[in-house]
Amino acid sequence: DGTPDEVRADQAVIDAYLGVAHQDVTELAV
C-alpha cells in the first residue's frame, strides 16, 4: 500500500539492494 510515488521509491530501494540493472528497473516501472 501507499501512494504510487512511495511504491516506486520502495521498489527502487529493493531493486538497488538486489542489484537489479537500472534498465530492468525502468522496464518494470512502466
C-alpha positions, -999 to +999 in steps of 0.1 A: +000+000+000+010+037-003+010+063-029+024+055-064+055+076-055+060+057-023+056+023-041+082+034-067+106+046-041+103+013-022+108-007-054+138+014-062+153+006-028+146-031-032+160-032-068+191-013-057+196-037-028+192-067-050+215-052-076+189-051-104+201-033-135+188+002-140+174-007-174+153-035-158+140-012-132+128+013-158+110-015-177+093-027-145+082+009-136+064+014-170 
